[in-house]
Amino acid sequence: MQRSLDLWPIGNCQVSALVDRAGTIVWGCVPRVDGEPVFSALLDTADPQSPTATGFWSITLENCVSLEQHYIRNTPVLVSRHTDANGGTIEVVDFCPRLRRDNRGYRPAAFARVLRPLSGAPRIRVRLRPAAWLASDSRKTFGSHHIHYPLKRTDMRLTTNASASLVDEERLFRVEQPLHFFFGPNEPFLGDIGPTMEHMLTETISEWQLWVRSLAIPLEWQEAVIRAAITLKLCQHEETGAIVAALTTSIPEHDGSQRNWDYRYCWIRDAYYTVQALNRLGALDVLESYLGYLRNIVDASHGGAIQPLYGVLGEKELEERELATVAGYRGQGPVRIGNQAYQQVQHDVYGQIVLSSVHAFFDRRLLRLSGREDFESLEKVGEHAWKLHDVADAGLWELRTRQNVHTYSAAMCWAACDRLSKAATVLGLVNRAAFWSGRAATIRAEIEAKAWKPEANTMSARFEDVHMDASLIQLLDLHFFAPDDPRFLGTLAAVEKGLRRGNYMLRYATEDDFGVPMTAFTVCSFWLIEALYLTGRTEDARQLFEEMLSRRTSAGLLSEDMDFATGELWGNYPQTYSLVGIINCAALLSRPWRTVR
């Protein structure tokens, strides 16, 4: 079958899964988001009806003629309603439990499904087939209400009040009462599964709805913002505070691209944009958890270099390898596990660490305000920003075979020094404030001298020559330029002319390690929308924003890339960068709440 990114995420900030339009779980990893996939059919070309197909969990209704899906309001709890040719109807509720138990958070590495018959005499078939690349040589074992699946790294158990034998043999059977399925670690399920899972479901819904209730959302596009915010939170590994770039690996950036990367790790850059967006909504829990993760990263570096990305537990080595036994999304491999970019030099990370951390010096709502010791630790990060601001790196686009002095990286180093000056001021450290302000002024002068190209009336993305990429738009977001600065207006005009393709933006239009990019980079279109609004082109910005929203999946989400001819989504999904764009643009463009009074 033809795979699609029209997928519905569920999760609990420990594990997550993606459910397709047939109500089948086709992607999910254990024991956490960067673990090995227990469900991997998204990256397989096998027909699910084949007896050898693996990596999925389907619940299918015999003679099904329609299937409708929706989230329970303000949650990542998915409801799929199946109807057969005779009017028989079932409802399947998919979720990952997230609740309070024994006065602490309960987020098991488990996937839960509740099936309810609604009308008629529906007959179903359950196929639970963990991924073949996780299967061990041992055989399944059974209890009266469970099936044990021996896997290579994490043994799993299905506990259910359905017939375990009928489920194991994938036989059709009549549904006459609610059925409950709990697929998690191989350990006894405590309590009566029906009432216990119904309690889990109720409490999970309540947990998410209470979290959403605390958000300060804009008046317009509320559903889009809420869905983006929930999904961004799903991308945080709550145990450590790490925020992954996406929930998947190896979805190609475009047809036949070979640009297949593993995004299930924490990029310092992506996480910065995520916490920036969620801060605008008042989601301080995500910021506080991430700041704890960052402090551990900085401490572990012992004042040394910072990598562009880390594992969700702070792992430094993320060795990249290709899996020859897996076909890949639509058969377009390679499937990669790990990401070589951890070895790259990307100097913008120093700015992103400071920009993420400096909020804690100012926001008195936080449980832990930053003080003198935190500032001194951040100064070590600032020292790297100062030393490396004019040194060549791989840049934010992570080019693998070339290095340049990138304006975006230099501007992030400037921002690190500038924000350290502001933090020193609020702490009353007058001398340190002047010290970092002076360094920021020196970096600014160098950027203005080397990146501004008066003959082209634009900033260049590289110091060495005139080069366009969409990161130049971010000079506005960093407050390096004011919206009415003629140099920024000239740069915006040049970037639009060189990189805009209708309603979409390329990140760059020149050949890289894998050829010329063939799809738009979704977040760059949102960067353009922000710039259009801030430079007074409000109607253009609103029209473009509505166009981007129209390209979302049924779940209200976006991937990393978009075909600018067809609008088809490509790249890993759901992509934090892209969801950040939805939140930021809605906050900028929305009418104020006072207009409804």
C-alpha positions as CSV (number, residue, x, y, z in Angstrom):
1,M,0.0,0.0,0.0
2,Q,1.1,3.6,-0.5
3,R,2.2,5.1,2.7
4,S,1.3,8.7,3.7
5,L,2.2,11.2,6.3
6,D,-1.5,11.7,7.1
7,L,-0.9,10.3,10.5
8,W,-2.3,10.9,14.0
9,P,0.2,11.0,16.9
10,I,-0.6,9.7,20.4
11,G,1.8,9.7,23.3
12,N,2.6,10.5,26.9
13,C,6.1,12.2,26.8
14,Q,7.7,8.7,27.4
15,V,6.6,6.9,24.2
16,S,4.6,7.9,21.2
17,A,2.9,6.2,18.2
18,L,1.5,7.2,14.8
19,V,-1.9,6.0,13.7
20,D,-2.8,5.9,10.0
21,R,-6.1,6.7,8.3
22,A,-7.1,3.0,8.6
23,G,-6.8,3.2,12.4
24,T,-3.5,1.1,12.3
25,I,-0.6,1.9,14.5
26,V,2.3,2.0,12.0
27,W,5.1,3.7,14.0
28,G,6.1,3.6,17.7
29,C,9.4,3.0,19.6
30,V,10.2,1.6,23.0
31,P,11.2,2.2,25.7
32,R,11.3,5.8,24.5
33,V,11.1,7.9,21.4
34,D,14.7,7.2,20.2
35,G,14.4,3.5,21.1
36,E,14.0,0.7,18.5
37,P,10.7,0.6,16.7
38,V,8.2,-1.9,17.9
39,F,5.9,-0.6,15.2
40,S,7.7,0.2,11.9
41,A,5.3,-0.4,9.0
42,L,5.6,3.2,8.1
43,L,9.1,2.3,6.8
44,D,8.0,-0.9,5.1
45,T,6.4,-1.6,1.7
46,A,4.8,-4.9,2.7
47,D,1.0,-5.3,2.3
48,P,-0.5,-5.5,5.8
49,Q,-2.7,-8.3,4.6
50,S,0.4,-10.4,3.9
51,P,1.0,-13.1,6.6
52,T,4.7,-12.0,6.7
53,A,4.1,-8.3,7.2
54,T,5.2,-7.0,10.5
55,G,5.6,-3.8,12.5
56,F,1.9,-2.8,13.0
57,W,-1.1,-3.1,15.2
58,S,-4.5,-3.1,13.4
59,I,-8.0,-3.5,14.5
60,T,-10.2,-3.9,11.4
61,L,-13.9,-4.2,11.1
62,E,-15.3,-6.8,8.7
63,N,-16.9,-5.2,5.6
64,C,-15.9,-1.7,6.8
65,V,-17.3,1.0,4.5
66,S,-16.3,4.2,6.4
67,L,-13.8,5.3,9.1
68,E,-13.9,8.7,10.8
69,Q,-11.2,10.0,13.1
70,H,-10.9,12.8,15.6
71,Y,-9.0,13.7,18.7
72,I,-10.9,14.1,22.0
73,R,-10.9,17.9,22.5
74,N,-7.6,19.3,23.7
75,T,-5.9,15.9,24.0
76,P,-3.7,13.5,21.9
77,V,-6.4,10.8,22.6
78,L,-7.6,9.5,19.2
79,V,-11.0,8.2,18.4
80,S,-11.5,6.1,15.2
81,R,-15.1,5.2,14.4
82,H,-15.5,2.2,12.0
83,T,-18.8,1.4,10.2
84,D,-19.6,-1.8,8.3
85,A,-21.9,-2.3,5.3
86,N,-24.7,-3.5,7.6
87,G,-24.6,-0.5,9.9
88,G,-22.5,-2.1,12.6
89,T,-20.2,0.4,14.3
90,I,-17.3,0.3,16.6
91,E,-15.2,3.0,18.2
92,V,-11.5,2.5,19.0
93,V,-9.9,4.9,21.4
94,D,-6.1,5.1,21.2
95,F,-3.9,6.7,23.8
96,C,-0.7,6.4,25.9
97,P,-1.6,6.6,29.6
98,R,-0.5,9.8,31.3
99,L,-1.8,10.4,34.8
100,R,-1.0,10.7,38.5
101,R,-0.6,7.5,40.5
102,D,0.6,7.2,44.0
103,N,1.3,10.9,44.0
104,R,3.7,10.8,41.1
105,G,3.5,10.9,37.3
106,Y,2.7,7.6,35.6
107,R,3.9,7.4,32.0
108,P,4.4,3.8,31.1
109,A,6.1,2.7,27.9
110,A,2.8,1.4,26.8
111,F,0.1,1.8,24.1
112,A,-3.6,1.4,25.1
113,R,-6.6,0.7,22.9
114,V,-10.2,0.7,24.1
115,L,-12.8,-0.8,21.7
116,R,-16.5,-0.2,22.1
117,P,-19.3,-1.7,20.0
118,L,-21.8,1.1,19.2
119,S,-24.4,-0.6,17.0
120,G,-25.2,-3.7,15.0
121,A,-23.3,-7.0,15.2
122,P,-19.7,-5.9,14.3
123,R,-17.0,-8.5,13.7
124,I,-13.4,-7.6,14.1
125,R,-9.9,-8.9,13.5
126,V,-6.9,-7.9,15.6
127,R,-3.4,-8.1,14.2
128,L,-0.6,-7.3,16.6
129,R,2.7,-7.9,14.9
130,P,5.8,-6.2,16.5
131,A,8.6,-5.2,14.1
132,A,10.6,-8.1,12.7
133,W,13.9,-6.3,13.3
134,L,13.0,-6.5,17.0
135,A,11.8,-10.1,17.1
136,S,13.8,-12.7,19.0
137,D,14.1,-16.4,18.2
138,S,11.9,-17.2,21.2
139,R,8.3,-18.1,20.7
140,K,5.3,-16.1,22.2
141,T,3.9,-17.4,25.4
142,F,0.4,-17.1,26.8
143,G,-1.5,-16.6,30.0
144,S,-5.3,-16.5,30.5
145,H,-5.5,-12.8,29.5
146,H,-2.1,-12.0,28.0
147,I,0.4,-12.7,25.3
148,H,4.1,-12.3,25.9
149,Y,6.1,-11.0,22.9
150,P,9.8,-11.8,23.3
151,L,11.8,-9.0,21.7
152,K,15.5,-8.4,21.5
153,R,15.7,-5.5,23.9
154,T,12.4,-4.9,25.6
155,D,10.0,-7.8,26.1
156,M,6.4,-6.7,25.6
157,R,3.1,-8.1,26.9
158,L,-0.4,-7.6,25.6
159,T,-3.0,-7.7,28.4
160,T,-6.6,-7.9,27.2
161,N,-10.1,-9.0,28.2
162,A,-10.6,-10.2,24.6
163,S,-9.8,-13.8,23.8
164,A,-6.0,-14.1,23.7
165,S,-6.2,-17.1,21.4
166,L,-8.5,-15.3,18.9
167,V,-6.1,-12.3,18.9
168,D,-3.0,-14.4,18.5
169,E,-4.5,-16.4,15.6
170,E,-6.0,-13.2,14.1
171,R,-9.4,-14.7,13.7
172,L,-12.6,-12.7,13.1
173,F,-14.9,-12.5,16.1
174,R,-18.0,-10.8,17.2
175,V,-17.7,-7.8,19.5
176,E,-20.5,-7.7,22.1
177,Q,-18.9,-5.8,25.0
178,P,-16.1,-3.2,25.4
179,L,-12.7,-4.7,24.9
180,H,-9.4,-3.4,26.4
181,F,-5.9,-3.8,25.1
182,F,-2.8,-2.8,27.0
183,F,0.5,-3.4,25.2
184,G,3.5,-2.5,27.4
185,P,6.5,-4.0,29.3
186,N,6.4,-7.7,30.1
187,E,5.1,-7.4,33.6
188,P,1.7,-8.2,35.3
189,F,-1.1,-5.8,34.7
190,L,-2.4,-4.6,38.1
191,G,-6.1,-4.6,38.6
192,D,-9.2,-5.5,36.6
193,I,-8.2,-4.4,33.1
194,G,-11.6,-3.0,32.1
195,P,-12.2,-0.5,35.0
196,T,-8.4,0.2,35.3
197,M,-8.0,1.2,31.7
198,E,-11.2,3.2,31.7
199,H,-9.8,5.1,34.7
200,M,-6.5,5.5,32.9
201,L,-8.4,7.0,29.9
202,T,-10.4,9.4,32.0
203,E,-7.4,10.6,33.9
204,T,-5.3,10.9,30.7
205,I,-7.9,13.1,29.1
206,S,-8.1,15.2,32.2
207,E,-4.3,15.6,32.4
208,W,-4.1,16.9,28.9
209,Q,-7.1,19.2,29.1
210,L,-5.9,20.8,32.3
211,W,-2.5,21.4,30.7
212,V,-4.2,23.1,27.7
213,R,-6.3,25.1,30.0
214,S,-3.2,26.8,31.3
215,L,-2.1,28.0,27.9
216,A,-2.4,31.7,26.9
217,I,-3.6,31.2,23.3
218,P,-4.4,33.8,20.6
219,L,-8.0,34.6,19.7
220,E,-7.8,33.3,16.2
221,W,-6.7,29.9,15.0
222,Q,-7.1,28.4,18.5
223,E,-7.5,24.8,17.4
224,A,-4.4,25.0,15.2
225,V,-2.4,26.4,18.0
226,I,-3.6,24.0,20.6
227,R,-2.9,21.0,18.4
228,A,0.6,22.3,17.7
229,A,1.3,22.9,21.4
230,I,0.1,19.4,22.4
231,T,2.2,17.8,19.8
232,L,5.3,19.9,20.7
233,K,4.8,18.6,24.3
234,L,4.6,15.1,23.0
235,C,8.1,15.7,21.5
236,Q,9.6,16.3,25.0
237,H,11.0,13.3,26.8
238,E,9.7,14.4,30.2
239,E,12.0,12.3,32.3
240,T,15.0,14.5,31.2
241,G,13.5,17.5,29.6
242,A,15.0,16.8,26.1
243,I,13.0,17.9,23.1
244,V,13.3,15.8,19.9
245,A,13.1,17.3,16.5
246,A,10.5,14.8,15.3
247,L,9.0,11.4,16.2
248,T,10.3,9.6,13.1
249,T,13.4,8.6,11.3
250,S,14.2,8.4,7.6
251,I,11.2,10.0,5.9
252,P,12.8,11.4,2.7
253,E,12.9,15.2,2.2
254,H,11.5,14.6,-1.3
255,D,10.9,11.8,-3.8
256,G,14.1,9.9,-4.4
257,S,16.2,12.3,-2.4
258,Q,18.4,10.1,-0.2
259,R,18.0,12.9,2.4
260,N,16.7,10.4,5.0
261,W,17.7,11.4,8.5
262,D,17.0,10.3,12.1
263,Y,15.3,13.2,13.9
264,R,14.5,11.4,17.2
265,Y,17.2,13.4,19.1
266,C,17.5,16.7,20.8
267,W,18.9,19.4,18.5
268,I,19.9,22.4,20.6
269,R,18.6,24.6,17.8
270,D,15.2,23.0,17.3
271,A,14.6,22.8,21.1
272,Y,15.4,26.6,21.4
273,Y,12.7,27.4,18.8
274,T,10.3,25.0,20.6
275,V,10.6,26.5,24.0
276,Q,10.5,30.0,22.5
277,A,7.1,29.2,21.0
278,L,5.7,27.5,24.0
279,N,6.9,30.3,26.2
280,R,4.6,32.6,24.2
281,L,1.8,30.4,25.3
282,G,2.9,30.2,28.9
283,A,3.9,26.5,28.9
284,L,6.5,27.0,31.5
285,D,6.7,23.3,32.5
286,V,8.3,22.5,29.1
287,L,10.8,25.4,29.5
288,E,11.7,24.4,33.1
289,S,12.3,20.8,32.2
290,Y,14.4,21.7,29.1
291,L,16.5,24.1,31.2
292,G,17.4,21.3,33.5
293,Y,18.4,19.2,30.5
294,L,20.6,22.1,29.2
295,R,22.3,22.6,32.5
296,N,23.3,18.9,32.5
297,I,24.6,19.3,28.9
298,V,26.7,22.4,29.8
299,D,28.0,20.7,33.0
300,A,29.0,17.6,31.1
301,S,30.9,19.7,28.6
302,H,33.2,21.0,31.4
303,G,33.3,24.3,29.7
304,G,34.2,22.8,26.4
305,A,32.5,22.5,23.0
306,I,28.8,21.9,22.6
307,Q,27.5,19.4,20.1
308,P,24.6,20.3,17.8
309,L,22.5,17.4,19.1
310,Y,22.3,14.9,21.9
311,G,20.3,11.8,22.8
312,V,17.3,12.3,25.1
313,L,19.4,11.1,28.1
314,G,22.2,13.5,27.1
315,E,24.2,10.8,25.2
316,K,27.0,12.3,23.1
317,E,27.6,9.5,20.6
318,L,24.8,8.9,18.2
319,E,26.6,6.8,15.6
320,E,24.7,6.8,12.3
321,R,24.1,3.4,10.6
322,E,21.9,2.2,7.7
323,L,19.6,-0.8,8.0
324,A,19.8,-2.7,4.8
325,T,16.9,-5.0,5.8
326,V,14.3,-2.2,5.9
327,A,12.9,-0.9,2.6
328,G,12.1,2.6,3.8
329,Y,9.1,5.0,3.4
330,R,7.5,4.1,0.0
331,G,10.6,1.9,-0.6
332,Q,12.8,4.9,-0.6
333,G,15.7,4.0,1.7
334,P,18.1,4.2,3.3
335,V,16.7,3.8,6.8
336,R,19.1,5.5,9.1
337,I,19.4,5.0,12.9
338,G,21.6,7.6,14.7
339,N,22.8,10.9,13.2
340,Q,26.3,11.8,12.1
341,A,25.5,15.5,12.7
342,Y,26.5,15.0,16.3
343,Q,30.1,15.2,15.1
344,Q,29.6,18.4,13.2
345,V,30.8,21.9,14.3
346,Q,27.8,24.3,14.4
347,H,28.6,27.5,16.3
348,D,25.0,28.8,16.5
349,V,24.4,26.3,19.4
350,Y,26.1,28.6,21.8
351,G,23.6,31.4,21.1
352,Q,20.7,29.0,21.4
353,I,21.8,27.7,24.8
354,V,22.1,31.3,26.1
355,L,18.8,32.4,24.5
356,S,17.0,29.4,26.0
357,S,18.6,29.9,29.4
358,V,18.4,33.6,29.8
359,H,14.6,33.6,30.3
360,A,15.2,32.1,33.7
361,F,16.9,35.3,34.9
362,F,13.8,37.4,34.2
363,D,10.6,35.3,34.6
364,R,9.6,35.3,38.2
365,R,6.9,32.7,37.6
366,L,9.5,30.0,37.4
367,L,10.0,27.7,40.3
368,R,13.8,28.0,40.0
369,L,15.1,31.5,39.0
370,S,18.7,31.6,37.7
371,G,21.3,33.3,39.8
372,R,25.0,34.2,39.9
373,E,26.2,30.6,39.6
374,D,24.0,30.0,36.6
375,F,25.3,33.2,35.0
376,E,28.9,32.1,35.6
377,S,28.2,28.8,33.9
378,L,26.6,30.5,31.0
379,E,29.6,32.8,30.6
380,K,31.6,29.7,29.7
381,V,29.2,29.2,26.8
382,G,29.5,32.9,25.9
383,E,33.3,32.5,25.7
384,H,32.9,29.9,23.0
385,A,30.5,32.2,21.2
386,W,33.0,35.0,21.3
387,K,35.9,32.8,20.1
388,L,34.0,31.1,17.3
389,H,31.8,33.8,15.9
390,D,34.0,34.3,12.8
391,V,35.2,30.7,12.4
392,A,33.8,28.5,9.6
393,D,31.3,25.8,10.5
394,A,28.7,23.4,8.9
395,G,25.9,25.9,9.5
396,L,22.3,25.4,10.6
397,W,21.6,23.4,7.4
398,E,24.3,20.8,8.5
399,L,26.2,20.6,5.2
400,R,28.4,17.5,5.4
401,T,31.2,18.2,3.0
402,R,31.9,22.0,3.3
403,Q,32.3,24.8,5.8
404,N,31.9,28.5,5.7
405,V,31.6,31.4,8.0
406,H,27.8,31.6,8.2
407,T,26.0,34.8,9.1
408,Y,23.3,33.0,11.0
409,S,26.0,31.3,13.3
410,A,27.8,34.6,13.8
411,A,24.5,36.4,14.6
412,M,23.7,33.7,17.2
413,C,27.1,34.2,18.8
414,W,26.3,38.0,18.8
415,A,23.0,37.1,20.5
416,A,24.7,35.1,23.2
417,C,26.9,38.0,24.1
418,D,24.1,40.5,23.9
419,R,21.8,38.4,26.2
420,L,24.6,37.7,28.7
421,S,24.9,41.5,29.0
422,K,21.2,41.7,29.8
423,A,21.3,38.9,32.3
424,A,24.3,40.6,34.0
425,T,22.3,43.8,34.2
426,V,19.4,42.2,36.0
427,L,21.8,40.5,38.4
428,G,23.4,43.9,39.1
429,L,26.8,42.9,37.7
430,V,27.6,46.2,36.1
431,N,31.1,45.3,35.0
432,R,30.1,42.0,33.4
433,A,27.2,43.7,31.6
434,A,29.6,46.2,30.1
435,F,32.1,43.4,29.2
436,W,29.5,41.3,27.3
437,S,27.9,44.4,25.7
438,G,31.3,45.3,24.3
439,R,31.8,41.9,22.9
440,A,28.4,42.0,21.3
441,A,29.2,45.3,19.7
442,T,32.4,44.0,18.2
443,I,30.7,40.9,16.7
444,R,27.9,43.1,15.4
445,A,30.4,45.4,13.7
446,E,32.1,42.5,12.0
447,I,28.8,41.0,10.8
448,E,27.8,44.3,9.3
449,A,31.1,44.7,7.6
450,K,31.5,41.2,6.2
451,A,27.9,40.0,5.6
452,W,26.4,43.2,4.2
453,K,26.9,43.4,0.4
454,P,26.0,46.9,-0.7
455,E,26.3,46.2,-4.4
456,A,23.5,43.6,-4.0
457,N,21.6,45.6,-1.3
458,T,21.4,42.5,0.9
459,M,23.0,40.6,3.7
460,S,24.8,37.4,2.6
461,A,24.3,34.1,4.3
462,R,28.1,33.7,4.2
463,F,30.9,36.1,4.9
464,E,32.9,35.0,1.9
465,D,30.6,35.8,-0.9
466,V,27.0,36.7,-1.8
467,H,24.8,33.7,-0.9
468,M,21.1,33.5,-0.2
469,D,19.5,31.3,2.4
470,A,16.3,31.7,4.4
471,S,18.1,32.0,7.8
472,L,18.8,35.6,6.9
473,I,15.2,36.3,7.8
474,Q,16.0,35.3,11.4
475,L,18.1,38.4,11.8
476,L,14.7,40.1,12.6
477,D,13.7,37.5,15.2
478,L,17.0,37.9,16.9
479,H,16.6,41.6,17.1
480,F,19.8,42.1,15.1
481,F,17.8,44.4,12.8
482,A,14.7,46.4,13.3
483,P,11.8,45.8,10.8
484,D,12.3,49.2,9.2
485,D,16.1,48.9,8.8
486,P,16.8,49.4,5.0
487,R,19.4,46.7,5.1
488,F,16.8,44.2,6.4
489,L,14.2,45.3,3.8
490,G,16.8,44.8,1.1
491,T,17.7,41.4,2.4
492,L,14.0,40.3,2.7
493,A,13.4,41.4,-0.9
494,A,16.5,39.4,-2.1
495,V,15.5,36.3,-0.2
496,E,12.0,36.4,-1.5
497,K,13.2,36.8,-5.1
498,G,15.7,34.1,-4.8
499,L,14.0,31.5,-2.7
500,R,10.2,32.0,-2.8
501,R,8.3,29.5,-4.9
502,G,4.7,30.6,-4.9
503,N,3.5,30.2,-1.4
504,Y,6.5,28.3,-0.2
505,M,10.1,29.0,0.7
506,L,13.3,27.1,0.0
507,R,15.9,27.1,2.6
508,Y,18.5,27.6,-0.2
509,A,18.4,27.1,-4.0
510,T,22.0,26.0,-4.6
511,E,23.4,22.5,-4.9
512,D,24.5,20.8,-1.7
513,D,25.9,17.3,-0.8
514,F,22.8,15.6,-2.3
515,G,22.0,17.9,-5.3
516,V,19.6,20.8,-5.6
517,P,16.7,20.8,-3.0
518,M,13.4,19.9,-4.6
519,T,11.0,20.8,-1.8
520,A,10.3,23.8,0.4
521,F,11.5,23.8,4.0
522,T,8.3,24.4,5.9
523,V,9.5,26.5,8.7
524,C,11.1,28.9,6.3
525,S,7.6,29.8,4.9
526,F,6.6,30.6,8.5
527,W,9.7,32.8,8.9
528,L,8.7,34.7,5.8
529,I,5.1,35.1,7.2
530,E,6.6,36.7,10.4
531,A,8.8,39.0,8.4
532,L,5.9,40.1,6.1
533,Y,3.8,41.0,9.1
534,L,6.6,42.8,11.0
535,T,7.4,44.9,7.9
536,G,3.8,46.0,7.4
537,R,2.5,43.5,4.8
538,T,-0.2,42.1,7.1
539,E,-2.6,40.9,4.4
540,D,0.1,39.1,2.5
541,A,1.1,37.4,5.8
542,R,-2.4,36.4,6.7
543,Q,-3.1,34.9,3.2
544,L,0.2,33.0,3.3
545,F,-0.6,31.7,6.8
546,E,-4.0,30.4,5.8
547,E,-2.4,28.6,2.8
548,M,0.1,26.9,5.1
549,L,-2.6,25.8,7.5
550,S,-4.5,24.3,4.6
551,R,-1.6,22.0,4.0
552,R,-1.8,20.3,7.4
553,T,-2.7,16.7,7.8
554,S,-6.1,15.5,9.1
555,A,-4.5,15.6,12.6
556,G,-3.7,19.3,12.1
557,L,0.1,18.9,11.8
558,L,3.0,19.4,9.4
559,S,6.2,17.6,8.5
560,E,9.6,19.1,7.7
561,D,9.2,19.6,3.9
562,M,6.6,20.4,1.4
563,D,6.5,19.9,-2.4
564,F,6.0,23.4,-3.7
565,A,4.2,22.1,-6.8
566,T,1.7,19.7,-5.2
567,G,1.7,20.6,-1.5
568,E,2.5,17.0,-0.5
569,L,4.3,16.6,2.8
570,W,7.7,15.1,3.0
571,G,10.4,14.8,5.7
572,N,10.1,13.6,9.3
573,Y,6.8,14.0,11.1
574,P,5.5,15.7,13.1
575,Q,8.3,18.3,12.8
576,T,8.8,20.6,15.8
577,Y,10.2,23.5,13.6
578,S,7.0,23.5,11.5
579,L,4.7,23.4,14.6
580,V,6.6,26.3,16.1
581,G,5.8,28.2,12.9
582,I,2.1,27.7,13.4
583,I,2.2,29.0,17.0
584,N,4.5,32.0,16.4
585,C,2.5,33.2,13.3
586,A,-0.9,32.8,14.9
587,A,0.3,34.8,17.9
588,L,1.5,37.6,15.7
589,L,-1.4,37.7,13.3
590,S,-4.3,37.1,15.5
591,R,-6.8,39.9,16.4
592,P,-6.4,40.8,20.1
593,W,-8.8,39.3,22.7
594,R,-10.2,42.8,23.5
595,T,-11.9,42.9,20.1
596,V,-14.5,40.4,21.3
597,R,-15.4,42.4,24.4
